[in-house]
Amino acid sequence: MDVILEFTALGNVTWKMLVMWVVCGVMFYLAIHKAFEPMLLIPIGFGALLANLPTEGILNVPGGHGLFDIIKQGIDFELFPPLIFLGVGALTDFGPLIANPRTLLLGAAAQVGVFATFFTAVIVGFSAQEGAAIGIIGGADGPTSIFLANKLAPDLVGPIAVAAYSYMALVPLIQPPIMYALTTKKERLIRMESLRKVSKLERIIFCLLVMVVCILIIPSASPLIAMLMLGNFLRESGVVERLNKASQNEIINIVTIFLGTSVGITMSGDSFLQVETLMILGMGIVAFGLSTAGGVLMAKAMNMVSKTPINPLIGSAGVSAVPMAARVSQVVGQKEDQGNFLLMHAMGPNVAGVIGTAVCAGYFIAHFR
């Protein structure tokens, strides 16, 4: 037995590693069996498994850099999250938001969970920088959470990323109970007017205008906003289809693999199995729940002063889990009325939430970095 332990790595396995193997197994189960965000949970889980094995050549190679020391530079140098935003922009249709600009308020209201959780985190003992990184989980935007955590709380990148992506994956389970609790059957039956057709020129101008305004107001959000709008500009220009397709497919897919595994590799048992990790996971789900409620309640408030009613169910899509949150609005709405089609209406606050969360991240960076 001593010979086996001497010539293998079995003697280096700790109880914390074993616990993390179970955590990785749960992520694989959710990704493969339940199809919850598999494109992210599988790379994260695989990276976490590597972090909890006595590997060689992966990390901290004596006198040099291991494989993931090099790949992880994409997070350290803040490259991966903006590249993900490039792909998101290329995949996103801002038409519903342009056609119904008041839904921008729903995306803004959904950021209430971000700030409520920020203050809560500071009250329970986290620093302002850590609180900001934890609070952004409420925006349900994984790349933004990683981007902000890397700037303000790099030691917490692992648990914050896992919380953000896990709750994004669980949107269909977390949001409906909140939506039902805050709305009446009559409100859920509201049918909204069909959206007008948005011209190509409007889309192009909107893309450039939002980028200019956001960067002028919150310069710290420039990397995320600029790449989001670059991707969307490639999409809406209609003359660079190869670049658009590359942004939607090859670029975002490759970066997703590297981003996920780089996040997972930070989840060693020693750093992940801490009381603060459980606190982050707990505050993260509260942040997400409050953001969902904020969007729904804003829609109800708007109905009190507007002659054109909004179905409050689309307010829940104000979190930036694109397009899953919008699909949840559609599913819940059709359970009440099969002929009620809310998906395109919900895409308005959904894409507004992407912009809103990026702006919140820029605000936190400007004030706490």
GUBA-753720 format. One line per 8 residues: number of its first residue (from 1); their letters; for each residue x, y, z of N, C-alpha, C. Coordinates in pm, whole numbers, plus 32768, in hexadecimal, padded with zeros to 4 digits. Layout:
<pts>
NUM = A = X:Y:Z:X:Y:Z:X:Y:Z  ...
</pts>
This chain:
<pts>
1 = MDVILEFT = 8053:7F88:8000:8000:8000:8000:8056:807D:8000  80C2:807D:8050:811B:80F1:8055:8159:810C:7FCC  8179:809F:7F84:81B5:80AE:7EFE:8151:80EF:7E9F  80D2:80C3:7EA9:8069:80FB:7E54:8058:8190:7E6F  8055:81B4:7EF0:8045:8240:7F14:80BD:8293:7EE8  8133:8256:7EE9:81AC:829F:7EC6:81B3:82BD:7E30  8188:825F:7DDE:8199:826F:7D4D:8119:829E:7D08  80B2:82B9:7D52:8037:82EF:7D18:8011:836E:7D66
9 = ALGNVTWK = 7FA4:83AB:7D3E:7F75:8424:7D80:7F06:8409:7DE5  7EEB:8389:7E01:7E7C:8368:7E5B:7E8E:83A3:7EE6  7F0B:83AC:7F12:7F23:83E1:7F97:7F0C:8476:7FA2  7EFB:84B9:7F30:7EE6:854A:7F32:7E52:8571:7F32  7DFB:850C:7F2A:7D6C:8528:7F28:7D3C:854A:7FB5  7CF6:85BB:7FC2:7CC5:85E8:8045:7C2B:85E0:8049  7BF5:85EE:80C0:7B64:85E9:80CF:7B22:865D:8086  7B67:86CF:8081:7B2E:8742:803A:7B24:8725:7FA4
17 = MLVMWVVC = 7B86:86DF:7F6F:7B80:86B7:7EE3:7B08:865D:7ECB  7AF0:8600:7F25:7A81:85A3:7F17:79FB:85EE:7F18  79F0:864F:7F71:7975:869F:7F75:7961:86E9:7EF2  79CD:8721:7EBC:79C2:876B:7E3F:79A2:870F:7DCA  79CC:8691:7DD1:79A4:8631:7D69:790C:8623:7D66  78D1:8623:7DDD:783E:861B:7DE4:77FF:8698:7DA9  7839:870D:7DC9:7807:878C:7D92:780F:878A:7CF9  787E:8759:7CC5:788E:874E:7C34:7826:86EF:7BF9
25 = GVMFYLAI = 780D:8681:7C41:77A8:8622:7C14:771F:8661:7C0B  76FE:86B7:7C6B:767D:86FD:7C68:7674:8758:7BEE  76E2:87A0:7BD1:76E2:87F8:7B5C:76D1:87A7:7ADC  7715:8735:7AD2:7708:86E0:7A5C:7679:86AB:7A4F  763D:8688:7AC1:75B4:8655:7AC1:7553:86BF:7A8D  7561:873A:7AC1:7509:87A6:7A96:751C:87C5:7A03  7599:87BF:79D6:75B6:87E2:794B:7588:8776:78EA  75A4:86F9:7909:758C:868C:78AB:74FE:8655:78B6
33 = HKAFEPML = 74D3:8639:792F:744F:85FB:7942:73DE:8661:793D  73F5:86D6:7979:738B:873C:797F:7399:87A7:7913  740B:87A5:78CA:7424:8807:785E:7421:8897:7891  7452:88AC:790D:745B:8933:7945:74E1:8970:791F  74E0:89D1:78C3:755A:8A17:7899:75CF:89B7:7882  75BE:894F:7830:762A:88EE:781E:76A9:8928:77E2  769C:898D:778C:7712:89C6:774B:776C:8A0D:77AE  7738:8A2D:7823:778A:8A70:7888:77A9:8A14:78FE
41 = LIPIGFGA = 7743:89CA:792C:775A:8975:79A1:77BA:8902:7984  77BC:88CE:7909:7819:8862:78EA:78AA:8893:78ED  78CE:8901:78A9:7958:8932:78B6:797E:8958:7945  7921:8999:798D:7940:89C0:7A18:7956:8943:7A6D  78FC:88E2:7A60:7909:8868:7AAF:7988:881D:7A8D  79AD:8818:7A0E:7A27:87D1:79E6:7AA2:8817:7A1E  7AA3:889D:7A16:7B12:88E8:7A4F:7B1C:88D5:7AE5  7AA8:88D3:7B28:7AA7:88BF:7BB9:7ADB:8834:7BDE
49 = LLANLPTE = 7ABA:87D0:7B8D:7AEC:8749:7BA7:7B85:8745:7B9A  7BB9:8788:7B34:7C4B:878F:7B24:7C8C:87D6:7B9B  7C48:883D:7BCF:7C7F:8889:7C40:7C87:8834:7CBD  7C3A:87C8:7CC1:7C36:8774:7D38:7C6F:86E9:7D1E  7CCB:86E4:7CC2:7D1D:866D:7CA9:7DAF:8692:7CB7  7E02:8637:7CE6:7E93:8656:7CF3:7ED8:8651:7C6B  7EBA:86B3:7C15:7EEC:86B3:7B8C:7F7C:86E5:7B84  7FB8:86CF:7B11:803A:8709:7AF1:802F:874B:7A68
57 = GILNVPGG = 806D:87C0:7A5B:806C:8806:79DD:7FF1:8859:79C4  7F95:885C:7A23:7F1B:88AA:7A13:7F28:8933:7A53  7F55:8937:7ACF:7F65:89B3:7B19:7FEB:89B5:7B62  801F:8A2E:7B70:8093:8A46:7BC7:8107:89E6:7BAB  8132:89E0:7B2F:81A5:898D:7B0A:8224:89D1:7B3B  827B:898B:7B84:82F6:89C9:7BB5:8349:8A05:7B43  836C:8A83:7B53:83BE:8AC5:7AEF:8374:8AEF:7A71  82F0:8AE3:7A70:82A6:8B08:79F7:8211:8B0E:7A0F
65 = HGLFDIIK = 81C7:8B01:79A4:8135:8B09:79AD:80F7:8A88:797A  808F:8A5A:79C2:8045:89E6:7995:7FDF:8A0C:792C  7F9B:89A8:78F6:7F3A:89BE:788B:7ED1:8A26:78B1  7E95:8A14:7928:7E29:8A6F:794D:7E5B:8AF1:798A  7ED9:8AF7:79B1:7F13:8B79:79D6:7F0F:8BD5:795D  7F25:8B9A:78E8:7F27:8BE9:786D:7E99:8C0A:783F  7E42:8BA4:783B:7DB8:8BBB:780D:7D70:8C1F:7866  7D8B:8C16:78E8:7D45:8C6E:7947:7D6B:8D01:7935
73 = QGIDFELF = 7DD3:8D1C:78E7:7DF7:8DA7:78CE:7D84:8DF0:7888  7D2F:8DA5:7844:7CBC:8DE2:7803:7C5D:8E24:7865  7C58:8DEF:78E0:7C09:8E2F:7949:7C5B:8E9B:798D  7CD9:8E7A:79AE:7D2E:8ED9:79F4:7D3F:8F5B:79A7  7D4A:8F50:7923:7D59:8FC6:78CF:7CD3:8FF8:7896  7C65:8FC4:78CE:7BDE:8FF4:78B0:7BBE:8FEA:781B  7BE4:8F7B:77DF:7BCC:8F64:7751:7B4F:8F12:7737  7B3A:8EA8:7783:7ACC:8E4B:7767:7A41:8E8A:7774
81 = PPLIFLGV = 7A20:8ECF:77E4:7998:8F06:77F1:7971:8F66:7780  79C8:8FC5:7758:79A1:901B:76E7:798E:8FCD:7665  79DC:8F64:764E:79CA:8F14:75D5:7945:8EC9:75D9  791D:8E9D:764F:7898:8E61:765C:782D:8EC8:7637  7840:8F44:7663:77E0:8FAE:7643:77DC:8FCA:75AD  784C:8FB9:7569:784D:8FC7:74D7:77EA:8F63:7499  77F1:8EE6:74C6:7795:8E82:7493:7706:8E9D:74BB  76F1:8ECA:7537:7669:8EE9:7565:762D:8F58:7510
89 = GALTDFGP = 767D:8FBE:74F2:764C:902C:749F:7625:8FFD:7415  7676:8FA2:73DC:7659:8F6E:7357:75DB:8F18:7356  75B9:8EDE:73C8:7544:8E88:73D2:74C5:8ED2:73FC  74D3:8F4F:7424:7464:8F98:7463:741B:8FF2:7400  7398:8FEE:7408:7342:9045:73B9:730C:90B2:7415  7338:912D:73FE:730A:919D:7450:7285:91D6:741F  724E:919A:73B5:71D1:91CD:737C:7160:91DC:73DF  7142:9176:7434:70D4:9186:7494:70E7:91F9:74F5
97 = LIANPRTL = 7163:9214:751D:717F:9283:7578:716B:9308:7530  7195:9310:74B1:7184:938A:7464:70F0:93A4:744B  70A6:933A:742D:7017:9347:7410:6FC7:9370:748B  6FF4:9349:7500:6FAE:936B:757D:7015:9399:75E4  7049:9413:75D4:70B8:9442:7628:7099:944A:76BC  701B:944F:76E1:6FFB:9459:7771:7022:93D9:77BB  7035:936A:7772:7061:92F0:77B5:70F0:92FC:77E9  7135:9367:77C0:71BA:9382:77F8:71B0:9394:788F
105 = LLGAAAQV = 713F:93CB:78BC:712A:93E1:794C:7121:935C:7997  70ED:92F5:7954:70E3:9272:7995:716E:9236:79A9  71C4:9248:7945:724E:9219:7954:7298:9264:79C1  727A:92E7:79CD:72BA:9337:7A36:7288:930E:7AC0  7204:92F8:7ACA:71C9:92D2:7B4B:71FE:924C:7B7B  7220:91F4:7B1D:7251:916F:7B43:72DB:9174:7B83  731C:91E9:7B7E:739F:91F5:7BBF:7393:920F:7C55  7317:9216:7C88:7306:922F:7D18:7348:91C2:7D6B
113 = GVFATFFT = 7346:9147:7D39:7384:90D9:7D82:741A:90EA:7D8E  7458:9127:7D2A:74E8:913E:7D2B:750D:919A:7D9F  74C8:920A:7DAB:74EB:926C:7E11:74BD:9241:7E9D  744A:91FF:7EA6:741E:91CE:7F28:7481:9169:7F60  74B3:9111:7F0A:7512:90AB:7F38:7599:90E7:7F55  75BF:914D:7F0B:763D:9194:7F28:763C:91C9:7FB7  75D0:920E:7FDC:75C8:9246:8064:75C3:91D7:80CC  757B:916B:80AE:7572:90FB:810B:75FC:90BD:8122
121 = AVIVGFSA = 7647:90A9:80B6:76CC:906C:80C1:7729:90C2:8116  7720:9144:8105:7775:919E:8154:774D:9198:81E8  76CB:9191:8201:769A:918D:828B:76CA:910E:82D2  76CD:909C:828B:76F3:901E:82CD:778A:900A:82D4  77D8:9069:82A1:7868:9061:82B7:78C1:905C:823D  7888:9056:81C7:78DB:905A:814F:7907:90E9:8134  7978:90F9:80F0:79A4:917F:80CB:7949:91B7:805E  7953:9239:8044:7901:9276:7FDB:791F:9237:7F54
129 = QEGAAIGI = 799F:921A:7F3C:79C6:91DD:7EBB:7988:9151:7EAF  7990:9103:7F18:7956:907D:7F16:78BE:9083:7F0C  7882:90E2:7F52:77F1:90F1:7F4E:77C0:9113:7EC2  780A:9169:7E7D:77E4:918D:7DF3:77EC:9112:7D99  7856:90C4:7DA8:7867:904C:7D55:77FB:8FE4:7D72  77D2:8FD9:7DEF:7767:8F7B:7E14:76E0:8FAD:7DE1  76C7:902F:7DF1:7647:9067:7DCA:7628:9058:7D37  768E:905E:7CE2:7677:9058:7C52:763F:8FD1:7C27
137 = IGGADGPT = 7646:8F6C:7C7E:7607:8EEB:7C60:7572:8EFF:7C44  7535:8F62:7C84:74A8:8F7C:7C72:7484:8FA1:7BE4  74E6:8FCD:7B96:74CC:8FEC:7B0A:74C1:8F72:7AB3  74E4:8EFC:7AE9:74DD:8E7D:7A9F:752E:8E85:7A1E  75A7:8EBC:7A28:75FE:8ECA:79B4:7687:8E95:79D9  76A5:8E19:79AE:7722:8DD9:79D4:779F:8E24:79AB  77AE:8E4C:792B:7828:8E93:7902:783D:8F15:794F  77D1:8F60:7968:77DE:8FDC:79B4:7807:8FBF:7A44
145 = SIFLANKL = 77D0:8F55:7A7E:77F5:8F2F:7B08:788A:8F0E:7B10  78BC:8EC3:7AAE:7949:8E9F:7AAC:79A0:8F1B:7A96  7976:8F71:7A39:79C0:8FEA:7A1A:79CF:9042:7A96  7961:9056:7ADE:7964:90AD:7B54:79B0:906C:7BC7  7998:8FEA:7BDD:79DE:8FA5:7C4A:7A75:8FA6:7C34  7AA0:8F94:7BB8:7B2F:8F94:7B9C:7B6F:901B:7BBA  7B22:9085:7BA9:7B57:910B:7BC5:7B54:912D:7C5A  7AE7:9108:7C9D:7AD3:9136:7D27:7AEE:90CC:7D91
153 = APDLVGPI = 7AD7:904D:7D72:7AE6:8FE3:7DD6:7B19:8F64:7D92  7B94:8F63:7D5F:7BC5:8EF0:7D11:7BC4:8E6D:7D5E  7BCD:8E71:7DE1:7BCA:8DF5:7E30:7B40:8DB4:7E31  7ADB:8E00:7E08:7A52:8DCC:7E0B:7A1C:8DAD:7D80  7A71:8DAF:7D1B:7A43:8D96:7C93:79FB:8D10:7C88  7A36:8CA6:7CC3:79FC:8C20:7CBA:796F:8C18:7CEE  7958:8C34:7D70:78CF:8C28:7DA5:786C:8C89:7D66  7899:8D01:7D41:783E:8D61:7D02:7814:8D2F:7C79
161 = AVAAYSYM = 7873:8CFB:7C2C:7853:8CC6:7BA7:77F5:8C4F:7BB0  7810:8BF5:7C0D:77BA:8B7F:7C1E:772D:8BA9:7C45  7723:8C0A:7CA2:769F:8C3A:7CCC:7656:8C7A:7C56  769B:8CD1:7C0C:765C:8D18:7B9E:7629:8CB7:7B33  767E:8C5A:7B0A:7657:8BFD:7AA0:75F1:8B96:7AD1  75FB:8B6F:7B4F:759B:8B0F:7B84:750F:8B4A:7B87  7506:8BC7:7BB4:7481:8C05:7BBC:744D:8C28:7B32  74A7:8C47:7AD4:747A:8C58:7A49:743C:8BD5:7A17
169 = ALVPLIQP = 747D:8B66:7A38:744A:8AE3:7A0D:73C5:8AC2:7A4E  73B0:8AF4:7AC7:7337:8AD2:7B12:72C7:8B38:7B02  72D5:8B93:7AA0:726E:8BF7:7A87:71E2:8BBA:7A7C  71CF:8B4B:7A32:7148:8B12:7A25:710F:8ADD:7AA8  7165:8AC6:7B0C:7135:8A97:7B8E:7124:8B07:7BF3  717D:8B6B:7BEC:717D:8BD6:7C51:7114:8C40:7C35  7106:8C66:7BB6:70B2:8CDA:7B97:701A:8CC2:7BA1  6FE3:8C55:7B6C:6F50:8C46:7B6B:6F0C:8C59:7BF2
177 = PIMYALTT = 6F3D:8C1F:7C61:6EF8:8C36:7CE1:6EF1:8CC9:7D08  6F5B:8D13:7CEB:6F5D:8DA3:7D09:6EF9:8DEB:7CB0  6EF4:8DC5:7C31:6E98:8E05:7BD2:6E07:8DED:7BFB  6DE7:8D72:7C22:6D5F:8D53:7C4D:6D3B:8D9E:7CCE  6D9A:8DA6:7D2A:6D7F:8DE4:7DAB:6D63:8E79:7DA0  6D9D:8EBA:7D3C:6D93:8F4C:7D31:6D2C:8F7B:7CCB  6CEA:8F1F:7C87:6C87:8F47:7C21:6C02:8F02:7C39  6B98:8F41:7C08:6B14:8F04:7C0E:6AF8:8EBC:7B89
185 = KKERLIRM = 6A95:8E67:7B89:6A71:8E21:7B0D:6A4A:8E85:7AA1  6A03:8EEE:7AC8:69DA:8F54:7A67:6A54:8F95:7A27  6ABA:8FB1:7A77:6B34:8FEF:7A40:6B7D:8F8F:79E3  6B7F:8F0F:7A07:6BC5:8EAD:79B3:6B7E:8E96:792E  6AFE:8EBD:7926:6AB1:8EAB:78AC:6ABB:8F23:784C  6B00:8F8C:7876:6B0A:9004:7822:6B4E:8FE2:779E  6B0D:900D:7732:6B48:8FFD:76AC:6B7E:9085:7680  6BF9:9086:7655:6C39:9102:762D:6C2B:9118:7596
193 = ESLRKVSK = 6C2E:9197:756F:6C23:91BA:74E2:6C9D:9186:7494  6C85:9161:7418:6CF3:9130:73C4:6D5D:919C:73B3  6DDB:9172:73B2:6E47:91D1:73A2:6E53:91FE:7310  6E75:927D:72FD:6E88:92B0:7276:6F0A:927A:723B  6F14:927E:71B8:6F8E:9252:7175:6FF8:92BE:7183  7070:9295:71A8:70DF:92F2:71BC:713B:92ED:7143  715C:9362:710D:71AD:9367:7094:7240:934B:70B1  7287:9329:7048:7317:930F:7053:7361:938B:7082
201 = LERIIFCL = 733B:9400:7050:737D:947C:7078:736A:9496:710D  72F1:947F:7140:72D7:9491:71D0:7331:9436:7223  7341:93BB:71F8:7393:935B:7242:7425:9388:7247  7457:93B7:71D6:74E3:93E2:71D0:74FA:945E:7226  749F:94BF:721A:74AC:9539:726B:74A1:9519:72FF  7444:94C3:7324:7433:949E:73B1:74B4:9460:73E8  74EF:9406:739D:756A:93C3:73C7:75D8:9429:73E5  75EE:9485:7388:7658:94E9:739A:7636:954C:7408
209 = LVMVVCIL = 75B7:9575:740F:758E:95D7:7472:759D:95A1:7500  7571:9524:7516:757C:94E8:759B:760E:94DC:75C5  7663:94B3:7568:76F1:94A7:7589:772C:952E:75B1  7711:9596:7563:7749:961A:757F:7716:964F:7604  7693:9645:761B:7659:967A:7697:768D:9630:7711  768F:95A9:770A:76BC:955A:777E:774F:9575:779E  77A2:957F:7738:7830:9595:7750:7849:9621:7786  77FD:9684:7755:780D:970C:7788:77E4:9715:781B
217 = IIPSASPL = 777C:96CB:7841:774A:96D2:78CB:779B:9678:7928  77B7:95FC:78FC:7801:959B:794F:7878:9565:78FD  78E6:95AF:78F6:7959:9581:78A6:798D:94F8:78D0  797E:94D5:794F:79B2:9456:7980:796C:93DD:7942  78F4:93F4:790B:78AB:9387:78CB:78D1:9376:7838  7931:93C3:7809:7955:93C5:777B:7973:933C:7740  79C7:92E7:7780:79E8:9267:7740:796E:9211:7721  790F:920B:777F:7899:91B8:776B:7838:91F7:7708
225 = IAMLMLGN = 781A:9277:771B:77BA:92BC:76C3:77F0:92C2:7634  7870:92E2:7625:78AA:92F0:759F:78A4:926C:7552  78C7:91FE:7593:78C6:917E:754D:7838:914D:7534  77DB:916A:7590:774F:9146:757A:7719:918D:74FD  7736:920E:74F4:7701:925B:7483:774F:923F:7402  77CE:921C:740B:7817:91F3:7393:77D7:9176:7358  77BB:9114:73AD:777A:909A:737E:76F4:90B8:733E  76A6:9112:737E:7623:9133:7347:762E:9183:72C5
233 = FLRESGVV = 7695:91D7:72BC:76AA:9225:7241:76CD:91C9:71CD  771F:9162:71E9:773E:9100:7181:76BE:90BD:7151  7666:90A0:71AE:75E7:905D:718D:758C:90B7:7138  757C:9134:7165:751A:918B:7126:754D:91CC:70A6  75D0:91D4:7092:7604:9211:7018:75DC:91C2:6F9C  75D6:913D:6FAA:75AA:90E7:6F3C:760F:90D3:6ECE  768B:9104:6EE1:76EE:90F9:6E75:776A:90AA:6E9E  776B:9079:6F19:77E0:902C:6F48:77AE:8FAA:6F86
241 = ERLNKASQ = 7767:8F5C:6F37:7728:8EE4:6F6B:778E:8E81:6FA2  7803:8E77:6F64:786A:8E1B:6F95:7898:8E43:7021  78AC:8EC4:7037:78D6:8EF3:70BC:7865:8EDF:7121  77EC:8EF9:70F5:7778:8EE6:714D:776B:8E54:7177  7774:8DF9:7116:776A:8D6A:7134:77DD:8D3C:718D  7856:8D70:7173:78C8:8D4B:71C7:78B3:8D77:7257  787C:8DF0:7269:7861:8E22:72F0:77F7:8DCE:7336  7791:8DA4:72EA:7724:8D55:7323:774C:8CC5:7340
249 = NEIINIVT = 77B0:8C91:72FB:77D0:8C03:7305:785F:8BE9:7334  78C0:8BF0:72D9:7948:8BC5:72FC:7983:8C12:7370  797A:8C98:736A:79BB:8CE8:73D2:797C:8CD0:745A  78F7:8CDC:7463:78B6:8CCD:74E5:78C2:8C3F:7519  78C3:8BDB:74C0:78CE:8B50:74EC:7959:8B32:7525  79C0:8B5F:74DE:7A4A:8B48:750E:7A61:8B8F:7593  7A36:8C0E:7599:7A4A:8C5B:7615:79FC:8C1E:7688  7984:8BEA:766D:7934:8BAB:76D7:797D:8B35:7715
257 = IFLGTSVG = 79BE:8AE4:76C2:7A0A:8A71:76F5:7A7A:8AA1:7751  7AC7:8B02:7722:7B39:8B33:7770:7B0C:8B7F:77ED  7AA1:8BCD:77DF:7A6F:8C18:7853:7A3D:8BBA:78BE  79EB:8B58:7896:79B3:8AFA:78F7:7A1D:8AAA:7940  7A7A:8A71:78F5:7AE2:8A20:7936:7B3F:8A77:798B  7B58:8AF3:7960:7BAD:8B4D:79B0:7B6B:8B71:7A33  7AE7:8B84:7A31:7A9E:8B9D:7AAE:7AA2:8B21:7B05  7A88:8AAD:7AC9:7A87:8A31:7B16:7B0C:8A14:7B58
265 = ITMSGDSF = 7B79:8A35:7B15:7BFD:8A15:7B4A:7C1D:8A65:7BC8  7BCF:8ACE:7BE3:7BE3:8B1B:7C5F:7B9B:8ADC:7CD6  7B4B:8A73:7CBC:7AF4:8A3B:7D24:7B36:89C5:7D6C  7BAB:89D9:7D9E:7BE9:8971:7DF0:7B9F:8966:7E74  7BA4:88F2:7EB0:7B5D:88DC:7F2E:7B86:893D:7F9A  7C08:895B:7FA1:7C3A:89B5:8009:7BFE:8A40:7FFE  7BEA:8A70:7F83:7BB6:8AF8:7F72:7B1D:8AFB:7F69  7ADE:8A8D:7F3A:7A4E:8A8F:7F23:79FE:8A67:7F9D
273 = LQVETLMI = 7A32:8A09:7FEB:79E7:89D7:805E:79FC:8A32:80D7  79C3:8AA7:80CE:79CB:8B0B:8137:793F:8B3B:815B  792F:8B6F:81D3:78AD:8BA4:81FE:7881:8C14:81A1  78E0:8C68:8175:78BC:8CD8:8120:7883:8CA9:8099  78AE:8C31:806D:7878:8BFC:7FF0:77E3:8BE1:7FFE  77BB:8BA3:806D:772D:8B8A:8086:76E0:8C0C:8093  771E:8C71:80D0:76DD:8CF3:80DD:76C8:8D32:8053  772C:8D24:7FFC:7720:8D5C:7F75:76B0:8D16:7F28
281 = LGMGIVAF = 76AA:8C92:7F33:7640:8C48:7EEF:75B7:8C72:7F23  75AC:8C85:7FA6:752E:8CAE:7FE1:7505:8D3A:7FB7  7564:8D98:7FBF:7544:8E21:7F98:752A:8E2B:7F02  756B:8DD4:7EB4:7557:8DD6:7E24:74C8:8DB6:7DFD  748E:8D50:7E3D:7405:8D2C:7E19:73A3:8D96:7E4B  73C3:8DD7:7EBC:736F:8E45:7EEA:7375:8EB9:7E87  73EF:8ED6:7E57:7400:8F41:7DF4:73AF:8F25:7D77  73B4:8EAA:7D49:736D:8E84:7CD0:72D6:8E8E:7CE5
289 = GLSTAGGV = 72A8:8E61:7D59:7219:8E6A:7D77:71E9:8EFA:7D7F  7237:8F51:7DBD:7212:8FDE:7DC8:7211:9022:7D40  7270:8FFE:7CEA:7273:9038:7C64:71F8:9010:7C15  71D2:8F91:7C21:7158:8F62:7BDE:70DE:8FAF:7C11  70D5:8FBE:7C94:7063:9005:7CD0:7063:9098:7CA7  70D9:90D4:7C9F:70E2:9161:7C7A:70A7:917D:7BF1  70C5:9127:7B90:708E:913A:7B0A:6FF8:9129:7B06  6FC4:90C4:7B4D:6F34:90AB:7B50:6EEB:9120:7B92
297 = LMAKAMNM = 6F1E:9150:7C03:6EDC:91BD:7C4A:6EE1:923F:7BFC  6F4F:9256:7BB1:6F56:92CE:7B5E:6EEA:92CB:7AF2  6ED4:9256:7AB5:6E6B:924A:7A50:6DE2:9268:7A8C  6DC9:9237:7B06:6D49:9253:7B48:6D3B:92E8:7B64  6DAA:9328:7B8D:6DA6:93B8:7BA9:6D8D:9407:7B29  6DC9:93DE:7ABB:6DB5:9422:7A3B:6D24:9417:7A0D  6CE4:93A7:7A2C:6C58:9396:7A06:6BFA:93F5:7A4F  6C28:9427:7AC1:6BD6:9483:7B0D:6BCF:950E:7ACE
305 = VSKTPINP = 6C30:952D:7A78:6C34:95B3:7A3C:6C2D:95AF:79A3  6C29:9538:796A:6C2B:952B:78D8:6BA4:94FB:78A4  6B7D:9530:7830:6B02:9506:77F0:6B15:9485:77A2  6B91:9468:777F:6BAF:93EE:7735:6BEB:9389:7796  6BA1:9321:77BC:6BCF:92C7:7825:6C45:9271:77FB  6C95:924F:785E:6D06:91F3:784E:6CE6:9175:789E  6CFC:9103:7865:6CEE:9088:78B2:6D65:9080:7914  6D4B:9083:7998:6DBA:9085:79F8:6E19:900F:79ED
313 = LIGSAGVS = 6DED:8FA3:79AC:6E44:8F2E:799F:6EC2:8F4E:7952  6EBC:8FAF:78F6:6F36:8FCE:78AA:6F9B:901A:78FE  6F6F:9050:7971:6FCC:9096:79C9:7037:903B:7A01  7015:8FBB:7A12:7077:8F5C:7A47:70EB:8F48:79E8  70D6:8F67:7966:7140:8F57:7903:71A5:8FCA:7909  7192:9026:7968:71F2:9094:7977:727B:9067:79A4  7286:8FEE:79DA:730B:8FB7:79F5:7349:8F91:796F  73CD:8F8E:7968:740C:8F83:78E4:742E:8EF4:78BC
321 = AVPMAARV = 73E2:8E94:78EA:73F5:8E09:78BE:73B0:8DF9:7836  73F7:8E22:77CD:73BE:8E23:7745:73D1:8D9A:7703  736D:8D64:76BF:72E0:8D8E:76BD:728A:8D3E:771D  72C9:8CF7:777B:727F:8C99:77D0:7213:8CDF:7822  7234:8D55:7859:71D2:8D9C:78AC:7158:8DC5:7859  716F:8DEE:77DC:70FF:8E11:7785:70A9:8D97:7766  70E9:8D24:7755:709D:8CA9:773B:7048:8C83:77B3  707B:8C9C:782B:702C:8C7D:78A4:6FAF:8CD4:78A8
329 = SQVVGQKE = 6FBC:8D54:7883:6F47:8DAC:787D:6EE0:8D74:781C  6F0F:8D44:77AB:6EB6:8D0A:7746:6E70:8C8C:777C  6EBC:8C35:77BB:6E84:8BB7:77EC:6E1B:8BD0:7858  6E3B:8C27:78B8:6DDC:8C44:7924:6D5F:8C86:78EC  6D72:8CE1:788C:6CFF:8D25:7850:6CA3:8CC4:7807  6CDE:8C65:77BE:6C8B:8C07:7772:6C49:8B9E:77CA  6C76:8B8C:7842:6C2F:8B34:789E:6BA8:8B70:78C4  6BA0:8BF6:78C1:6B22:8C3A:78DF:6ACC:8C4B:7861
337 = DQGNFLLM = 6B10:8C63:77F0:6ACA:8C7E:7772:6B23:8C4E:7700  6B00:8BDE:76C3:6B53:8BA3:765C:6B62:8BFC:75E1  6B09:8C5A:75D1:6B12:8CB3:755D:6B5D:8D34:7579  6B98:8D40:75EF:6BE0:8DBA:7614:6C75:8DA6:75F9  6CAC:8DF4:759E:6D38:8DE3:7578:6D89:8E59:75AF  6DD7:8E3D:7618:6E21:8EA6:765E:6EB6:8EA7:763F  6EE6:8E46:75F1:6F76:8E36:75E0:6FB9:8EB4:75AC  6F88:8EEB:753D:6FC9:8F60:7502:6FBC:8FDA:755D
345 = HAMGPNVA = 6F4A:8FE6:75A2:6F3B:9054:7602:6FA1:9046:7674  6FB7:8FCB:76A0:7014:8FB3:770F:70A5:8FC8:76E6  70C3:8FBD:7664:714C:8FD3:7637:7178:9063:764C  7118:90C1:7650:713A:914C:766A:717F:915F:76F0  713A:913E:775F:717D:9149:77E2:71F4:90EC:77EF  71F1:907A:77A8:725F:901B:77B2:72E3:9058:7781  72E0:9094:770A:735B:90D0:76D6:737B:9152:7721  7314:9196:7755:732D:920C:77A9:7378:91E3:7827
353 = GVIGTAVC = 7359:916B:785A:739F:9139:78CF:7432:9121:78B6  7454:90F3:783E:74E2:90E0:781A:752C:9164:7823  74F1:91CC:77E7:752F:9250:77EB:7534:9284:787A  74C7:9274:78C4:74C0:92A7:794C:7527:9268:79A8  7539:91E5:799E:759A:91A1:79F4:7629:91CD:79D3  7647:91DF:7952:76CB:920F:792B:76E5:929C:7960  767E:92F0:795D:768C:9378:7992:76A1:9374:7A29  7657:931E:7A6F:766A:930F:7B01:76F9:92E4:7B21
361 = AGYFIAHF = 772D:9285:7AD2:77B6:9257:7AE7:7818:92CA:7AD4  7802:931C:7A6B:7858:938E:7A54:7852:93F2:7AC8  77DA:9406:7AFF:77CA:9460:7B72:781B:942E:7BEA  7811:93AD:7C07:785B:9376:7C78:78F2:9381:7C63  791F:9366:7BE9:79AE:9370:7BCC:79DF:93FF:7BE2  7991:9460:7BB1:79B9:94EB:7BBD:79C3:9519:7C4F  796F:94DF:7CA4:7969:950F:7D2F:79BE:94BF:7D90  79DC:9440:7D70:7A1C:93EB:7DD5:7AA1:93AF:7DAA
369 = R = 7ACA:93C2:7D2D:7B48:9385:7D05:7BBD:93CE:7D45
</pts>
